[in-house]
Amino acid sequence: MTGIQFSIPQFTIHDLRRTASTRLNEMGYAGDVIEKALNHTQGGVRGIYNRAEYREQRQTMLQFWSDWVADLIDERKVIAFNFRKAG
């Protein structure tokens, strides 16, 4: 690491959960699967009748998430550019 520090004001664990939910929704994963992985309960009649665990879908989705995060922190996969103007 280069020792660069980033200032993230008022960061909480829920920021990570929100980021994961947003990214996984953007990647096309089913909302019910995401909500189950985040351990959210569903209210109303749907919450009463739908007792699905989505085990296989959650496993696939969370493996994707794990790989995606690992790629972000794996320095060997970071491409450095020189953004100085030529000339």
C-alpha positions as CSV (number, residue, x, y, z in Angstrom):
1,M,0.0,0.0,0.0
2,T,1.1,3.6,-0.6
3,G,-0.1,4.9,2.8
4,I,-2.8,7.0,1.2
5,Q,-5.6,7.6,3.7
6,F,-9.2,8.6,2.8
7,S,-11.5,10.6,4.9
8,I,-14.9,9.0,5.2
9,P,-17.0,11.2,7.6
10,Q,-19.6,9.4,9.8
11,F,-19.0,6.0,8.2
12,T,-21.1,3.1,9.7
13,I,-21.5,-0.6,8.9
14,H,-24.8,0.3,7.3
15,D,-22.9,2.2,4.6
16,L,-21.3,-1.2,3.6
17,R,-24.7,-2.9,3.6
18,R,-26.2,-0.1,1.4
19,T,-23.3,-0.3,-1.0
20,A,-23.7,-4.1,-1.3
21,S,-27.4,-3.8,-1.8
22,T,-27.0,-1.1,-4.4
23,R,-24.3,-2.9,-6.4
24,L,-26.0,-6.3,-6.3
25,N,-29.3,-4.7,-7.5
26,E,-27.4,-3.0,-10.3
27,M,-25.9,-6.4,-11.2
28,G,-29.3,-7.8,-11.7
29,Y,-29.6,-10.1,-8.6
30,A,-33.2,-10.6,-7.3
31,G,-34.3,-8.2,-4.6
32,D,-35.7,-11.0,-2.5
33,V,-32.3,-12.8,-2.5
34,I,-30.5,-9.6,-1.6
35,E,-32.9,-8.8,1.2
36,K,-32.6,-12.3,2.6
37,A,-28.8,-12.1,2.5
38,L,-29.0,-8.8,4.4
39,N,-31.3,-10.6,6.9
40,H,-34.2,-8.2,6.3
41,T,-37.7,-9.4,7.1
42,Q,-40.5,-8.8,4.8
43,G,-43.8,-7.5,6.2
44,G,-47.4,-8.0,5.2
45,V,-49.0,-11.0,3.6
46,R,-46.0,-11.6,1.4
47,G,-43.7,-11.9,4.4
48,I,-46.1,-14.4,6.0
49,Y,-46.4,-16.6,3.0
50,N,-42.9,-16.4,1.5
51,R,-40.6,-18.5,3.6
52,A,-38.0,-19.1,0.9
53,E,-34.4,-19.2,2.0
54,Y,-32.8,-18.8,-1.5
55,R,-29.8,-20.7,-0.3
56,E,-28.2,-21.5,-3.7
57,Q,-29.0,-18.0,-5.1
58,R,-27.5,-16.4,-2.0
59,Q,-24.4,-18.5,-2.2
60,T,-23.8,-17.6,-5.9
61,M,-24.5,-13.9,-5.2
62,L,-22.3,-13.7,-2.1
63,Q,-19.5,-15.5,-4.0
64,F,-19.7,-12.8,-6.7
65,W,-19.7,-10.1,-4.0
66,S,-16.6,-11.7,-2.3
67,D,-14.8,-11.9,-5.6
68,W,-15.7,-8.4,-6.5
69,V,-14.4,-6.9,-3.2
70,A,-11.3,-9.1,-3.4
71,D,-10.6,-7.7,-6.9
72,L,-10.9,-4.1,-5.5
73,I,-8.3,-4.7,-2.9
74,D,-5.9,-6.9,-4.9
75,E,-3.1,-4.4,-5.8
76,R,-2.0,-6.7,-8.6
77,K,-5.2,-5.9,-10.5
78,V,-5.0,-2.1,-10.1
79,I,-3.9,-0.4,-13.3
80,A,-1.9,2.8,-12.6
81,F,-2.1,5.7,-15.1
82,N,-0.1,8.8,-15.5
83,F,-2.6,11.6,-16.0
84,R,-0.1,14.4,-16.6
85,K,-0.6,16.3,-19.8
86,A,1.8,15.4,-22.6
87,G,4.1,17.9,-23.9
